[in-house]
Amino acid sequence: MMTHLLLVPGGYTGAWIWRDTAHHLRQKGATPHPLTLTGLGDRRHLATPSTTLATHVDDIVQALDHLDPADPSGPVVLVGHSYGIHPAVGAALRRPGRIDRLIFLDAAMPAHGRSVIDANPDPAYRDRLRTRAQSLDGWRLPVPPMHDEALWGSLADLTEPDLKRLEQLGAPQPLATLEEPLDLPKDAPWPPFSAVFCTRGGFASTAAIQALVDTGNPQFRMLADPTARYVDLDTGHYPMLSRPEELADLLLLAASGEGQPLRQGPRQP
């Protein structure tokens, strides 16, 4: 029985960014399926002003619908890196029962009715992105400069060749993919999920998520779902470049339901 992993990249990138991790996954007996979302990677020529978050949800739904594993008994795991978790969740909830586990890779929890930009706590973030889009054509964001970790996320542990790959293969991101609110089916069941957090300069860790749950705030209760498991990786936001083999190991560990569970927080009256 082999594990099938659909690998959804983050912003500005495509299937190419999974190359080394996919190689290690194959060596370990799994079957990776790196995806490129519409308008990015080698599909950048398909970008239009109407390329939205819903477009990317449809990309992943189609990938799930057309997945034809040689071993149909093998588990199907959907991995979303950073931005990629938003369309990944949208697709997973549109195909209940299709995937065995959803993996958040250094990504925040999406919510119905919230856009990717809404998830950023900085009120100036939206204006900054719109200004950057105007510097190109008004509807796409140019690839960020290699020193801009506010837009790329932590670049810790990346080598000069890694940075050169990001610079050369990065594609402009359609602005509407970040501005459109995520539309999740009402009452659709969530699959079991895991999270791998990159803690070097990252935004979260298992301990940080436990602290949120411990507040007793109902909006964080789902994070301690009995199926949820958490793993930390000491590297920057692009482990598929900086730690490809270690990431492959952790994705397979998470796919099998291993990792750290969280304790339930106090119930608010």
Residue, then its C-alpha position, 0 to 999 in steps of 0.5 A: m500500500m502506497t501513500h499518495l500525497l497531493l502537494v499544493p505550493g504556496g504563493y508565487t511558486g509552482a510544482w517545481i518547488w517540490r522537486d527535491t522533496a518529491h524525489h525523497l518521497r518516491q525513494k521512501g515508497a510514497t507517490p507524490h503529485p506536485l500541483t501547479l495552480t492556474g497562473l503560477g509556475d509553468r501555468r503562469h501564461l494562463a493567469t487572467p484578472s479573473t484568476t481567483l481563489a475559487t479557480h485554485v480550489d477548482d484546480i485541486v478538486q480536479a486533481l482529486d477527481h482525476l487521481d487514479p492511484a495504481d493502488p486504490s487502497g492507499p491513503v490520499v493525503l492533501v498537503g497545503h503550503s502557506y497560501g496553498i492551504h486555503p484552496a486545499v481546505g476549500a477542495a477537501l471540504r468539497r470532496p468529503g471522504r476523498i482524502d484521508r488526511l489534510i496537512f497544513l505546512d507552515a500555514a494558518m487555519p482558513a475560515h469561511g468568508r475570510s480572504v488570505i489577506d484577512a488572515n494577516p493582522d497587519p492593517a497596512y498589508r492589503d494596501r501594500l499588496r494593492t500598491r505592488a499590483q499597481s506597479l505591474d498591471g494592477w491585477r498581479l503581484p510582482v515576485p517579491p525581492m529576495h530580501d523581503e521576508a515580510l512577503w516571502g516568509s522566513l528565508a532561513d537556511l536557504t542557500e544562494p542557489d535556493l534563492k536563485r530558484l525562487e527568483q528565476l522560477g517565481a511567478p506573479q501572483p494574481l491579486a484576486t487569489l488573495e482578496e477573494p473570501l474563501d467559500l466553504p460548504k456549510d456543515a461539510p465535515w473536516p477530514p483528519f488534519s495535521a500541521v508541520f510548523c517551521t519554527r525558525g523565524g516562523f509564525a507558529s509552533t506546536a507550543a504556540i497553538q497549544a497556548l491559543v487553545d489554552t485560552g478557552n476561546p471557542q474559535f481555537r477549539m477545533l485546533a485540539d480536535p482528537t484527530a489533529r497532530y502537530v510537528d515542529l521543524d527547525t527551519g525557515h518557511y521553505p522546508m522543501l528547499s532547505r530540508p527536503e529529505e527531513l520534510a519528506d520524513l515528516l510528511l509521511l509521519a503526519a500522513s500516518g497520523e503520528g505527531q503531537p496531539l493537543r490537550q483540550g482547553p477550558r470551556q468558557p461559560 
